[in-house]
């Protein structure tokens, strides 16, 4: 990916402080800034804006998904726009944000602050937020803990359809999956074991197709004798249908097989259920199965910029 020289210079001037809405940085502090970004760039004493523009251009050359920006480039902007870097005359960084958005908007992007006060970048062509890589297993902030608790309450009372429409679909969209539909869920005669199907386009433009089977409660191998458990044998039948049935992709005008099957439960997926299903499937099919349980949903939703449904 390449930005125009004018726009690289505009962002570079924000970093070095030649733009007056930002702190001024001399050579030593430019190096210190990139160290804070975990980048091994040391300013060599040359023209500050030109050198910084070259470093930004290097970061933009790194691989990333289509319609996205390289993660290290986004991280530099997030460090630059951290609220702790506010100047005395712009405590909320309103002016700084407006200045950064001038070069970004000319490239088709827009920066904004999320409810967590972190910076996010939106692609103006598809209106999708470029998500920095966040670990769902890290320690949560106080705001994130509250968000997780709100989602727990919602999951306890929501229906299976609400789980799909208001939690899973927004989550998979922000994670970069495309062409998501829930058509099969409402018409069981057309379901073929899929509640949702979607695709993920790799940087090489190859496409991987996914089917998703969603269950509201706990998945256990004990069958339907427990009211809150779903019959794992039923999941097995739906999964084999999902992986063996062709779906039509209207964008490529081709019929394709599902490459992987997500089995998602709003409750626990017990070890017994995972083992039972694994034993029933051959080695090839086992490698196509991806489990996602309640904790996975909660943690992924918490670290992504999605509002908890009311």
PASE-915422 format. One record per residue: residue number from 1; residue in one letter; x, y, z of N, C-alpha, C in turn. Coordinates in Angstrom, 3 decimals. Example, Ala and Ser with C-alpha at 12.3 -4.5 7.8 and 13.67 -1.06 7.14 Angstrom:
<nodes>
pos  code  n.east  n.north  n.up  ca.east  ca.north  ca.up  c.east  c.north  c.up
1  a  13.190  -5.690  7.800  12.300  -4.500  7.800  13.200  -3.300  7.800
2  s  12.850  -2.250  7.080  13.670  -1.060  7.140  12.900  0.030  7.870
</nodes>
This chain:
<nodes>
pos  code  n.east  n.north  n.up  ca.east  ca.north  ca.up  c.east  c.north  c.up
1  x  0.838  -1.187  0.000  0.000  0.000  0.000  0.879  1.244  0.000
2  x  0.448  2.265  -0.747  1.211  3.507  -0.818  0.295  4.701  -0.572
3  x  0.801  5.663  0.194  0.141  6.953  0.350  0.864  7.967  -0.529
4  x  0.159  8.988  -0.959  0.776  10.064  -1.731  1.779  10.816  -0.859
5  x  2.831  11.341  -1.488  3.897  12.022  -0.747  3.361  13.157  0.113
6  x  2.399  13.901  -0.437  1.806  15.020  0.306  1.171  14.540  1.606
7  x  0.501  13.405  1.554  -0.192  12.891  2.737  0.763  12.261  3.737
8  x  1.815  11.609  3.237  2.856  11.104  4.134  3.501  12.249  4.899
9  x  3.765  13.342  4.186  4.368  14.499  4.854  3.414  15.076  5.899
10  x  2.108  15.113  5.578  1.138  15.645  6.531  1.122  14.854  7.831
11  x  1.166  13.517  7.728  1.186  12.686  8.933  2.525  12.822  9.648
12  x  3.610  12.885  8.878  4.939  13.044  9.471  5.031  14.350  10.262
13  x  4.438  15.421  9.745  4.480  16.710  10.447  3.678  16.678  11.742
14  x  2.670  15.804  11.813  1.966  15.600  13.075  2.884  14.918  14.086
15  x  3.624  13.916  13.625  4.509  13.163  14.517  5.637  14.037  15.049
16  x  6.257  14.827  14.178  7.423  15.605  14.597  7.038  16.952  15.213
17  x  5.754  17.314  15.120  5.294  18.543  15.755  5.468  19.794  14.929
18  x  5.761  19.669  13.640  5.747  20.851  12.780  4.316  21.346  12.589
19  x  3.367  20.449  12.749  1.961  20.832  12.843  1.722  21.286  14.283
20  x  1.268  22.506  14.458  1.222  23.122  15.789  0.173  22.516  16.726
21  x  -0.669  21.624  16.229  -1.629  20.951  17.107  -0.988  19.775  17.847
22  x  0.310  19.538  17.574  1.032  18.417  18.180  2.290  18.911  18.880
23  x  2.788  18.095  19.813  4.021  18.427  20.514  5.203  18.416  19.549
24  x  6.066  19.417  19.693  7.269  19.466  18.849  8.258  18.393  19.307
25  x  8.847  17.690  18.320  9.843  16.659  18.614  11.115  16.924  17.820
26  x  12.204  17.080  18.552  13.516  17.182  17.913  13.998  15.782  17.567
27  x  15.208  15.685  17.014  15.743  14.410  16.544  15.691  13.327  17.621
28  x  16.165  13.655  18.822  16.217  12.672  19.905  14.809  12.189  20.271
29  x  13.846  13.108  20.281  12.493  12.749  20.691  11.717  12.036  19.586
30  x  12.128  12.221  18.340  11.543  11.426  17.256  11.923  9.957  17.445
31  x  13.202  9.721  17.728  13.665  8.357  18.005  12.936  7.779  19.210
32  x  12.779  8.595  20.249  12.086  8.156  21.459  10.629  7.799  21.154
33  x  9.987  8.570  20.273  8.603  8.286  19.894  8.490  6.913  19.236
34  x  9.381  6.626  18.302  9.308  5.334  17.616  9.675  4.182  18.549
35  x  10.544  4.433  19.531  10.819  3.408  20.540  9.556  3.084  21.324
36  x  8.759  4.119  21.633  7.494  3.911  22.340  6.519  3.093  21.495
37  x  6.678  3.193  20.168  5.849  2.401  19.250  6.423  1.005  19.016
38  x  7.488  0.659  19.738  8.163  -0.648  19.594  8.754  -0.826  18.201
39  x  9.290  0.261  17.659  9.912  0.234  16.330  11.373  0.653  16.446
40  x  12.281  -0.038  15.746  13.719  0.206  15.899  14.239  1.328  14.992
41  x  13.508  2.436  14.909  13.896  3.539  14.026  14.677  4.586  14.823
42  x  15.868  4.933  14.354  16.682  5.965  14.991  16.928  7.087  13.999
43  x  16.471  8.280  14.366  16.632  9.412  13.453  18.113  9.691  13.220
44  x  18.467  9.876  11.949  19.882  10.009  11.580  20.337  11.451  11.431
45  x  19.514  12.401  11.849  19.896  13.802  11.768  19.500  14.484  10.468
46  x  18.939  13.738  9.544  18.503  14.322  8.268  17.195  15.096  8.471
47  x  16.707  15.685  7.395  15.483  16.490  7.472  14.372  15.692  8.144
48  x  13.811  16.247  9.205  12.930  15.487  10.080  11.680  14.974  9.365
49  x  10.999  15.847  8.634  9.749  15.402  8.007  10.011  14.374  6.903
50  x  11.109  14.560  6.150  11.414  13.626  5.053  11.783  12.252  5.604
51  x  12.607  12.237  6.650  13.005  10.962  7.256  11.787  10.241  7.837
52  x  10.931  10.974  8.539  9.736  10.366  9.140  8.773  9.872  8.062
53  x  8.638  10.619  6.970  7.798  10.180  5.847  8.294  8.851  5.287
54  x  9.610  8.711  5.182  10.183  7.456  4.662  9.880  6.287  5.590
55  x  9.907  6.521  6.897  9.610  5.446  7.847  8.133  5.044  7.744
56  x  7.257  6.011  7.577  5.833  5.716  7.416  5.584  4.928  6.132
57  x  6.297  5.301  5.072  6.160  4.583  3.800  6.598  3.125  3.955
58  x  7.650  2.893  4.732  8.110  1.519  4.989  7.033  0.715  5.708
59  x  6.401  1.323  6.700  5.352  0.621  7.446  4.153  0.306  6.553
60  x  3.832  1.200  5.641  2.692  0.987  4.746  2.943  -0.125  3.734
61  x  4.208  -0.480  3.525  4.535  -1.565  2.594  4.323  -2.948  3.204
62  x  4.110  -3.006  4.527  3.896  -4.295  5.181  2.537  -4.879  4.787
63  x  2.434  -6.189  4.790  1.216  -6.866  4.327  0.051  -6.606  5.274
64  x  -1.146  -6.607  4.698  -2.367  -6.440  5.472  -3.542  -6.918  4.626
65  x  -4.691  -7.219  5.248  -5.861  -7.653  4.483  -6.348  -6.554  3.545
66  x  -7.157  -6.900  2.531  -7.714  -5.894  1.620  -8.521  -4.843  2.385
67  x  -8.470  -3.603  1.910  -9.217  -2.488  2.506  -8.797  -2.196  3.943
68  x  -7.571  -2.578  4.277  -7.081  -2.407  5.636  -5.812  -1.578  5.619
69  x  -5.224  -1.358  6.772  -3.923  -0.716  6.905  -3.030  -1.621  7.734
70  x  -1.718  -1.637  7.454  -0.810  -2.486  8.244  -0.913  -2.169  9.735
71  x  -0.857  -3.196  10.555  -1.107  -3.035  11.990  -0.073  -2.124  12.658
72  x  1.192  -2.172  12.217  2.215  -1.329  12.861  2.021  0.145  12.496
73  x  1.509  0.410  11.298  1.197  1.787  10.912  0.055  2.321  11.782
74  x  -0.991  1.515  11.972  -2.117  1.921  12.817  -1.645  2.142  14.254
75  x  -0.738  1.286  14.733  -0.233  1.419  16.100  0.500  2.745  16.287
76  x  1.261  3.180  15.282  1.956  4.470  15.353  0.940  5.601  15.535
77  x  -0.153  5.558  14.784  -1.171  6.601  14.893  -1.850  6.567  16.263
78  x  -2.042  5.369  16.803  -2.679  5.256  18.121  -1.774  5.829  19.220
79  x  -0.476  5.566  19.123  0.467  6.130  20.100  0.497  7.649  19.960
80  x  0.540  8.130  18.720  0.571  9.566  18.452  -0.635  10.274  19.066
81  x  -1.808  9.642  18.968  -3.048  10.293  19.364  -3.525  9.900  20.764
82  x  -2.664  9.260  21.550  -3.060  8.910  22.917  -3.418  10.184  23.676
83  x  -4.488  10.101  24.462  -4.985  11.302  25.155  -3.944  11.921  26.089
84  x  -2.994  11.105  26.558  -1.966  11.634  27.460  -1.012  12.595  26.753
85  x  -1.032  12.594  25.419  -0.152  13.471  24.644  -0.811  14.806  24.309
86  x  -1.954  15.094  24.930  -2.692  16.325  24.624  -1.883  17.566  24.984
87  x  -2.031  18.598  24.167  -1.390  19.881  24.456  -2.310  20.705  25.354
88  x  -1.767  21.742  25.956  -2.523  22.544  26.923  -3.773  23.170  26.293
89  x  -3.673  23.595  25.041  -4.802  24.257  24.393  -5.792  23.317  23.738
90  x  -5.513  22.021  23.787  -6.384  21.045  23.115  -6.475  19.776  23.966
91  x  -7.073  19.892  25.172  -7.055  18.755  26.114  -7.779  17.521  25.608
92  x  -8.802  17.669  24.775  -9.539  16.525  24.238  -9.025  16.083  22.870
93  x  -7.973  16.774  22.403  -7.316  16.444  21.137  -8.252  16.598  19.922
94  x  -9.212  17.503  20.020  -10.141  17.756  18.918  -9.400  18.351  17.718
95  x  -8.557  19.338  17.983  -7.802  19.969  16.895  -6.792  19.001  16.286
96  x  -6.116  18.233  17.150  -5.132  17.261  16.660  -5.804  16.221  15.765
97  x  -6.978  15.757  16.166  -7.705  14.766  15.378  -8.098  15.336  14.019
98  x  -8.546  16.586  14.014  -8.929  17.222  12.750  -7.726  17.355  11.815
99  x  -6.560  17.679  12.378  -5.357  17.828  11.559  -4.888  16.487  11.007
100  x  -4.936  15.443  11.839  -4.537  14.114  11.365  -5.474  13.622  10.267
101  x  -6.737  13.960  10.380  -7.718  13.489  9.399  -7.606  14.179  8.042
102  x  -6.921  15.286  7.964  -6.749  15.939  6.661  -5.982  15.034  5.690
103  x  -4.772  14.561  6.035  -4.090  13.645  5.105  -4.749  12.274  5.039
104  x  -5.286  11.784  6.159  -5.922  10.463  6.140  -7.140  10.438  5.222
105  x  -7.960  11.485  5.282  -9.187  11.500  4.478  -8.881  11.542  2.987
106  x  -7.771  12.156  2.625  -7.404  12.191  1.196  -7.011  10.806  0.691
107  x  -6.698  9.892  1.625  -6.385  8.507  1.257  -7.578  7.570  1.469
108  x  -8.700  8.136  1.928  -9.900  7.316  2.103  -10.080  6.741  3.491
109  x  -9.473  7.382  4.506  -9.579  6.887  5.880  -9.954  8.026  6.822
110  x  -10.472  7.660  7.971  -10.835  8.651  8.987  -10.527  8.103  10.374
111  x  -9.872  8.915  11.191  -9.564  8.535  12.571  -10.644  9.069  13.501
112  x  -10.939  8.307  14.547  -11.907  8.757  15.550  -11.577  8.089  16.880
113  x  -12.081  8.682  17.964  -11.900  8.102  19.292  -13.088  7.213  19.634
114  x  -12.803  5.997  20.116  -13.849  5.094  20.560  -14.290  5.426  21.969
115  x  -15.275  4.712  22.471  -15.773  4.946  23.828  -14.722  4.627  24.885
116  x  -13.684  3.863  24.497  -12.594  3.540  25.415  -11.467  4.568  25.363
117  x  -11.688  5.675  24.596  -10.722  6.775  24.432  -9.504  6.399  23.599
118  x  -9.499  5.214  22.998  -8.434  4.843  22.079  -8.785  5.287  20.665
119  x  -7.763  5.453  19.840  -7.957  5.876  18.456  -8.264  4.676  17.579
120  x  -9.213  4.869  16.653  -9.547  3.857  15.656  -9.565  4.507  14.274
121  x  -9.310  3.688  13.267  -9.286  4.176  11.885  -10.400  3.488  11.113
122  x  -11.159  4.292  10.371  -12.267  3.759  9.576  -11.961  3.913  8.100
123  x  -12.235  2.862  7.324  -12.125  2.924  5.868  -13.392  3.595  5.343
124  x  -13.261  4.750  4.697  -14.424  5.509  4.247  -15.114  4.866  3.054
125  x  -14.436  3.953  2.368  -15.042  3.305  1.199  -16.070  2.258  1.602
126  x  -15.804  1.521  2.696  -16.763  0.503  3.139  -17.314  0.775  4.537
127  x  -16.889  1.903  5.124  -17.365  2.328  6.454  -17.038  1.323  7.551
128  x  -15.981  0.521  7.342  -15.571  -0.487  8.316  -14.368  0.008  9.120
129  x  -14.401  -0.253  10.421  -13.283  0.109  11.277  -12.139  -0.875  11.083
130  x  -10.940  -0.326  10.955  -9.738  -1.159  10.855  -9.353  -1.540  12.265
131  x  -9.435  -2.825  12.524  -9.260  -3.290  13.896  -7.809  -3.624  14.197
132  x  -7.190  -2.910  15.153  -5.862  -3.338  15.580  -5.938  -4.693  16.258
133  x  -4.860  -5.442  16.166  -4.849  -6.773  16.757  -4.899  -6.657  18.277
134  x  -5.939  -7.214  18.879  -6.105  -7.184  20.330  -6.221  -8.614  20.833
135  x  -5.531  -8.916  21.898  -5.627  -10.254  22.475  -6.865  -10.346  23.367
136  x  -7.750  -11.317  23.093  -8.917  -11.484  23.961  -8.572  -12.116  25.304
137  x  -7.306  -12.474  25.505  -6.886  -13.143  26.736  -6.054  -12.232  27.645
138  x  -5.945  -10.965  27.268  -5.183  -10.039  28.103  -6.024  -9.581  29.302
139  x  -5.407  -8.844  30.215  -6.127  -8.284  31.351  -7.024  -7.152  30.860
140  x  -8.280  -7.143  31.278  -9.227  -6.131  30.825  -9.151  -4.878  31.692
141  x  -9.452  -3.741  31.055  -9.565  -2.480  31.789  -10.890  -2.470  32.561
142  x  -11.067  -1.462  33.432  -12.315  -1.350  34.196  -13.507  -1.184  33.265
143  x  -13.326  -0.396  32.202  -14.406  -0.184  31.232  -14.754  -1.497  30.534
144  x  -13.728  -2.269  30.183  -13.960  -3.541  29.503  -14.621  -4.567  30.427
145  x  -14.251  -4.562  31.695  -14.878  -5.472  32.655  -16.373  -5.172  32.770
146  x  -16.708  -3.892  32.818  -18.121  -3.497  32.876  -18.854  -3.920  31.604
147  x  -18.205  -3.737  30.462  -18.801  -4.144  29.189  -19.042  -5.650  29.169
148  x  -18.077  -6.420  29.660  -18.214  -7.879  29.685  -19.386  -8.300  30.574
149  x  -19.535  -7.625  31.717  -20.632  -7.943  32.624  -21.983  -7.639  31.972
150  x  -22.054  -6.542  31.213  -23.292  -6.200  30.512  -23.633  -7.260  29.462
151  x  -22.590  -7.762  28.782  -22.832  -8.791  27.772  -23.268  -10.100  28.415
152  x  -22.711  -10.426  29.577  -23.144  -11.633  30.301  -24.644  -11.563  30.556
153  x  -25.107  -10.405  31.022  -26.540  -10.235  31.302  -27.366  -10.395  30.035
154  x  -26.861  -9.854  28.931  -27.601  -9.962  27.667  -27.648  -11.414  27.186
155  x  -26.543  -12.122  27.269  -26.510  -13.512  26.814  -27.434  -14.406  27.637
156  x  -27.593  -14.066  28.900  -28.459  -14.866  29.767  -29.928  -14.798  29.342
157  x  -30.326  -13.682  28.739  -31.750  -13.490  28.443  -32.087  -13.504  26.952
158  x  -31.082  -13.429  26.081  -31.365  -13.307  24.647  -31.794  -14.645  24.047
159  x  -32.497  -14.564  22.918  -32.874  -15.763  22.169  -31.729  -16.160  21.242
160  x  -31.861  -17.318  20.616  -30.837  -17.762  19.671  -30.743  -16.812  18.483
161  x  -31.897  -16.339  17.994  -31.899  -15.387  16.879  -31.236  -14.074  17.275
162  x  -31.489  -13.591  18.495  -30.859  -12.353  18.974  -29.357  -12.534  19.145
163  x  -28.942  -13.708  19.603  -27.516  -14.013  19.717  -26.832  -13.881  18.358
164  x  -27.475  -14.401  17.328  -26.909  -14.333  15.979  -26.905  -12.904  15.460
165  x  -28.074  -12.255  15.501  -28.240  -10.942  14.870  -27.476  -9.830  15.570
166  x  -27.469  -9.847  16.906  -26.968  -8.701  17.665  -25.593  -8.906  18.297
167  x  -25.112  -10.155  18.308  -23.801  -10.421  18.905  -22.834  -11.010  17.879
168  x  -23.188  -12.147  17.294  -22.248  -12.858  16.430  -22.009  -12.168  15.094
169  x  -23.077  -11.711  14.434  -22.874  -11.053  13.139  -22.023  -9.791  13.260
170  x  -22.318  -8.880  14.208  -21.437  -7.705  14.363  -20.003  -8.088  14.715
171  x  -19.844  -9.143  15.536  -18.501  -9.574  15.935  -17.704  -10.067  14.735
172  x  -18.284  -10.950  13.934  -17.555  -11.481  12.791  -17.279  -10.403  11.739
173  x  -18.188  -9.459  11.603  -17.940  -8.364  10.648  -16.712  -7.562  11.038
174  x  -16.631  -7.204  12.324  -15.513  -6.371  12.749  -14.200  -7.152  12.745
175  x  -14.284  -8.487  12.786  -13.084  -9.320  12.700  -12.614  -9.514  11.259
176  x  -13.376  -8.965  10.299  -12.914  -8.970  8.915  -13.584  -9.967  7.998
177  x  -14.560  -10.725  8.506  -15.266  -11.676  7.652  -16.251  -10.941  6.747
178  x  -16.489  -11.511  5.570  -17.283  -10.833  4.552  -18.487  -11.668  4.132
179  x  -19.380  -10.993  3.492  -20.557  -11.622  2.890  -21.251  -12.534  3.894
180  x  -21.570  -11.990  5.035  -22.204  -12.777  6.086  -23.718  -12.736  5.898
181  x  -24.362  -13.878  5.907  -25.813  -13.932  5.828  -26.339  -14.864  6.901
182  x  -27.573  -14.630  7.298  -28.220  -15.512  8.263  -29.472  -16.128  7.652
183  x  -29.494  -16.220  6.336  -30.689  -16.675  5.626  -31.103  -18.077  6.040
184  x  -30.148  -18.968  6.216  -30.460  -20.353  6.531  -31.143  -20.530  7.869
185  x  -30.898  -19.600  8.789  -31.420  -19.778  10.136  -32.939  -19.669  10.176
186  x  -33.508  -18.788  9.344  -34.943  -18.547  9.403  -35.729  -19.563  8.591
187  x  -35.106  -20.130  7.583  -35.798  -21.136  6.776  -35.076  -22.465  6.977
188  x  -35.549  -23.273  7.928  -34.846  -24.502  8.288  -34.775  -25.489  7.122
189  x  -35.701  -25.393  6.182  -35.697  -26.314  5.039  -34.494  -26.062  4.140
190  x  -33.944  -24.847  4.202  -32.811  -24.492  3.351  -31.501  -24.439  4.132
191  x  -31.544  -24.863  5.390  -30.409  -24.600  6.270  -29.184  -25.434  5.941
192  x  -29.326  -26.716  5.623  -28.202  -27.609  5.370  -27.191  -27.554  6.504
193  x  -27.687  -27.412  7.735  -26.787  -27.423  8.879  -26.107  -26.106  9.165
194  x  -26.376  -25.070  8.395  -25.713  -23.787  8.598  -26.676  -22.777  9.196
195  x  -26.267  -22.083  10.241  -27.006  -20.914  10.688  -26.504  -19.673  9.963
196  x  -25.221  -19.618  9.688  -24.610  -18.474  9.007  -23.544  -19.021  8.064
197  x  -23.323  -18.386  6.937  -22.121  -18.686  6.157  -21.444  -17.386  5.777
198  x  -20.152  -17.462  5.630  -19.362  -16.257  5.391  -18.051  -16.626  4.734
199  x  -17.307  -15.605  4.356  -16.011  -15.861  3.734  -14.990  -14.857  4.237
200  x  -13.743  -15.265  4.159  -12.617  -14.421  4.553  -11.647  -14.383  3.389
201  x  -11.353  -13.177  2.901  -10.425  -13.014  1.784  -9.021  -12.803  2.318
202  x  -8.097  -13.668  1.931  -6.707  -13.571  2.361  -5.984  -12.476  1.587
203  x  -4.831  -11.996  2.089  -4.065  -10.980  1.345  -3.696  -11.422  -0.073
204  x  -3.633  -12.730  -0.304  -3.325  -13.249  -1.648  -4.554  -13.281  -2.545
205  x  -5.721  -12.826  -1.994  -7.010  -12.818  -2.685  -7.664  -14.194  -2.785
206  x  -7.073  -15.208  -2.166  -7.756  -16.489  -2.045  -8.864  -16.358  -1.000
207  x  -9.916  -17.139  -1.169  -11.085  -17.030  -0.301  -11.297  -18.324  0.473
208  x  -11.519  -18.188  1.786  -11.847  -19.327  2.640  -13.302  -19.170  3.080
209  x  -14.077  -20.242  2.948  -15.503  -20.203  3.280  -15.773  -20.904  4.609
210  x  -16.684  -20.319  5.381  -17.008  -20.823  6.709  -18.520  -21.007  6.854
211  x  -18.896  -22.078  7.517  -20.272  -22.246  7.960  -20.293  -22.165  9.474
212  x  -21.381  -21.633  10.023  -21.463  -21.466  11.475  -22.751  -22.095  11.982
213  x  -22.608  -22.989  12.937  -23.760  -23.607  13.601  -23.838  -23.035  15.013
214  x  -24.966  -22.433  15.338  -25.111  -21.722  16.608  -26.149  -22.405  17.494
215  x  -25.801  -22.582  18.759  -26.726  -23.106  19.753  -26.704  -22.197  20.978
216  x  -27.861  -21.953  21.544  -27.982  -20.998  22.642  -27.398  -21.520  23.949
217  x  -27.567  -22.807  24.220  -27.178  -23.327  25.529  -25.854  -24.055  25.539
218  x  -25.718  -24.956  26.478  -24.513  -25.749  26.676  -24.500  -26.930  25.714
219  x  -23.310  -27.286  25.223  -23.163  -28.473  24.385  -22.495  -29.568  25.208
220  x  -23.182  -30.696  25.307  -22.668  -31.803  26.097  -22.917  -33.102  25.330
221  x  -22.164  -34.118  25.644  -22.340  -35.403  24.959  -23.390  -36.267  25.625
222  x  -24.033  -35.724  26.647  -25.018  -36.509  27.393  -26.377  -36.533  26.712
223  x  -26.507  -35.820  25.602  -27.749  -35.869  24.838  -28.806  -34.931  25.363
224  x  -30.036  -35.207  25.080  -31.127  -34.295  25.398  -31.778  -34.617  26.745
225  x  -31.194  -35.497  27.501  -31.784  -35.848  28.795  -31.712  -34.690  29.775
226  x  -30.728  -33.783  29.581  -30.639  -32.577  30.397  -31.248  -31.435  29.600
227  x  -32.171  -30.754  30.196  -32.968  -29.769  29.464  -32.123  -28.665  28.842
228  x  -31.053  -28.258  29.498  -30.263  -27.137  29.009  -29.179  -27.551  28.014
229  x  -29.014  -28.829  27.788  -27.969  -29.315  26.890  -28.529  -29.608  25.505
230  x  -27.731  -29.361  24.493  -28.117  -29.701  23.138  -27.492  -31.040  22.768
231  x  -28.198  -31.798  22.002  -27.740  -33.112  21.606  -26.539  -32.996  20.678
232  x  -25.379  -33.476  21.113  -24.176  -33.376  20.303  -24.291  -34.218  19.029
233  x  -25.136  -35.258  19.073  -25.364  -36.055  17.866  -26.048  -35.222  16.793
234  x  -26.940  -34.328  17.215  -27.592  -33.418  16.272  -26.563  -32.467  15.657
235  x  -25.655  -31.983  16.495  -24.592  -31.094  16.004  -23.723  -31.833  14.988
236  x  -23.443  -33.090  15.274  -22.648  -33.899  14.348  -23.334  -33.996  12.986
237  x  -24.624  -34.287  12.982  -25.360  -34.403  11.719  -25.366  -33.083  10.956
238  x  -25.578  -31.978  11.665  -25.605  -30.673  11.017  -24.223  -30.288  10.486
239  x  -23.189  -30.652  11.229  -21.827  -30.325  10.805  -21.444  -31.088  9.545
240  x  -21.782  -32.362  9.483  -21.453  -33.143  8.280  -22.215  -32.620  7.063
241  x  -23.455  -32.186  7.262  -24.202  -31.568  6.166  -23.548  -30.262  5.737
242  x  -23.119  -29.483  6.722  -22.506  -28.190  6.456  -21.251  -28.339  5.603
243  x  -20.403  -29.302  5.964  -19.130  -29.479  5.268  -19.284  -30.211  3.931
244  x  -20.395  -30.878  3.749  -20.569  -31.637  2.515  -21.449  -30.978  1.484
245  x  -22.020  -29.823  1.816  -22.967  -29.184  0.909  -22.348  -27.961  0.247
246  x  -22.633  -27.780  -1.038  -22.153  -26.609  -1.765  -23.023  -25.389  -1.462
247  x  -22.377  -24.221  -1.430  -23.097  -22.957  -1.318  -22.749  -22.103  -2.527
248  x  -23.618  -21.168  -2.864  -23.396  -20.321  -4.028  -22.910  -18.952  -3.582
249  x  -21.776  -18.518  -4.143  -21.233  -17.192  -3.865  -21.574  -16.288  -5.041
250  x  -22.538  -15.381  -4.889  -22.952  -14.540  -6.012  -21.878  -13.575  -6.488
251  x  -20.916  -13.252  -5.618  -19.869  -12.313  -6.019  -18.882  -12.947  -6.992
252  x  -18.628  -14.243  -6.817  -17.723  -14.944  -7.740  -18.496  -15.751  -8.775
253  x  -19.831  -15.845  -8.554  -20.706  -16.618  -9.446  -20.286  -18.090  -9.501
254  x  -19.878  -18.619  -8.339  -19.430  -20.011  -8.269  -20.106  -20.729  -7.103
255  x  -20.256  -22.052  -7.257  -20.672  -22.897  -6.153  -19.414  -23.435  -5.470
256  x  -19.382  -23.335  -4.151  -18.167  -23.697  -3.417  -18.540  -24.548  -2.207
257  x  -17.583  -25.325  -1.737  -17.744  -26.083  -0.500  -17.262  -25.258  0.689
258  x  -17.885  -25.469  1.838  -17.430  -24.813  3.058  -16.091  -25.418  3.478
259  x  -15.110  -24.553  3.771  -13.779  -25.021  4.165  -13.712  -25.377  5.647
260  x  -14.395  -24.577  6.480  -14.346  -24.800  7.925  -15.724  -24.595  8.531
261  x  -15.973  -25.268  9.626  -17.243  -25.144  10.342  -16.992  -24.622  11.745
262  x  -17.598  -23.488  12.081  -17.604  -22.991  13.446  -18.780  -23.624  14.182
263  x  -18.526  -24.199  15.344  -19.588  -24.663  16.231  -19.578  -23.734  17.438
264  x  -20.636  -22.934  17.552  -20.678  -21.876  18.563  -21.802  -22.143  19.554
265  x  -21.477  -22.051  20.826  -22.480  -22.235  21.879  -22.432  -21.050  22.829
266  x  -23.613  -20.605  23.241  -23.703  -19.505  24.198  -23.392  -19.979  25.615
267  x  -23.290  -21.286  25.796  -22.892  -21.851  27.079  -21.555  -22.565  26.935
268  x  -21.285  -23.482  27.813  -20.045  -24.254  27.781  -20.108  -25.316  26.683
269  x  -18.988  -25.578  26.035  -18.841  -26.759  25.184  -17.927  -27.700  25.962
270  x  -18.496  -28.750  26.523  -17.730  -29.611  27.429  -16.644  -30.385  26.684
271  x  -15.644  -30.797  27.453  -14.578  -31.615  26.879  -15.138  -32.915  26.318
272  x  -16.136  -33.463  27.000  -16.755  -34.706  26.534  -17.410  -34.510  25.172
273  x  -18.054  -33.349  24.983  -18.708  -33.067  23.704  -17.674  -32.910  22.595
274  x  -16.588  -32.210  22.895  -15.530  -32.022  21.896  -14.911  -33.370  21.510
275  x  -14.646  -34.197  22.513  -14.040  -35.504  22.239  -14.986  -36.413  21.462
276  x  -16.280  -36.402  21.830  -17.259  -37.251  21.153  -17.338  -36.889  19.679
277  x  -17.403  -35.564  19.400  -17.496  -35.130  18.014  -16.203  -35.441  17.261
278  x  -15.064  -35.226  17.920  -13.780  -35.517  17.290  -13.629  -36.976  16.923
279  x  -14.120  -37.861  17.782  -14.030  -39.301  17.520  -14.950  -39.740  16.386
280  x  -16.060  -39.030  16.218  -17.005  -39.381  15.167  -16.532  -38.938  13.779
281  x  -15.719  -37.887  13.740  -15.260  -37.334  12.473  -13.917  -37.947  12.093
282  x  -13.666  -38.058  10.783  -12.346  -38.524  10.361  -11.337  -37.391  10.529
283  x  -10.049  -37.681  10.311  -8.980  -36.712  10.576  -9.152  -35.437  9.765
284  x  -9.549  -35.582  8.490  -9.721  -34.396  7.641  -10.835  -33.498  8.160
285  x  -11.955  -34.118  8.521  -13.081  -33.327  9.015  -12.764  -32.693  10.375
286  x  -12.031  -33.410  11.220  -11.670  -32.852  12.536  -10.895  -31.548  12.376
287  x  -10.029  -31.504  11.384  -9.211  -30.301  11.176  -10.029  -29.127  10.654
288  x  -11.264  -29.393  10.222  -12.131  -28.342  9.692  -13.040  -27.731  10.754
289  x  -13.042  -28.287  11.951  -13.941  -27.837  13.003  -13.262  -26.804  13.898
290  x  -13.973  -25.717  14.185  -13.505  -24.685  15.110  -14.591  -24.469  16.159
291  x  -14.234  -24.631  17.437  -15.201  -24.435  18.523  -15.108  -23.006  19.067
292  x  -16.256  -22.449  19.424  -16.302  -21.149  20.092  -17.384  -21.219  21.170
293  x  -16.986  -21.073  22.434  -17.966  -21.174  23.512  -18.247  -19.804  24.129
294  x  -18.953  -19.802  25.222  -19.396  -18.558  25.866  -18.221  -17.640  26.210
295  x  -17.165  -18.202  26.793  -16.008  -17.378  27.161  -15.348  -16.756  25.926
296  x  -15.262  -17.509  24.841  -14.695  -16.970  23.608  -15.519  -15.786  23.107
297  x  -16.842  -15.942  23.120  -17.726  -14.863  22.679  -17.532  -13.633  23.557
298  x  -17.553  -13.834  24.864  -17.427  -12.715  25.803  -16.101  -11.979  25.628
299  x  -15.006  -12.733  25.542  -13.686  -12.109  25.467  -13.458  -11.387  24.143
300  x  -13.857  -12.012  23.032  -13.695  -11.369  21.724  -14.557  -10.125  21.609
301  x  -15.787  -10.204  22.080  -16.693  -9.057  22.018  -16.169  -7.908  22.878
302  x  -15.614  -8.233  24.031  -15.148  -7.216  24.971  -14.017  -6.374  24.391
303  x  -13.060  -6.998  23.704  -11.888  -6.259  23.216  -12.132  -5.589  21.873
304  x  -13.295  -5.795  21.269  -13.608  -5.153  20.001  -14.591  -4.008  20.212
305  x  -14.562  -3.054  19.298  -15.379  -1.847  19.432  -16.797  -2.101  18.931
306  x  -17.545  -2.857  19.721  -18.941  -3.150  19.420  -19.764  -2.799  20.647
307  x  -20.879  -2.117  20.431  -21.755  -1.773  21.543  -22.527  -3.002  22.004
308  x  -22.673  -3.153  23.302  -23.472  -4.249  23.848  -24.938  -3.970  23.540
309  x  -25.648  -4.919  22.932  -27.061  -4.687  22.622  -27.879  -4.516  23.889
310  x  -28.963  -3.761  23.774  -29.802  -3.501  24.954  -30.995  -4.446  24.977
</nodes>
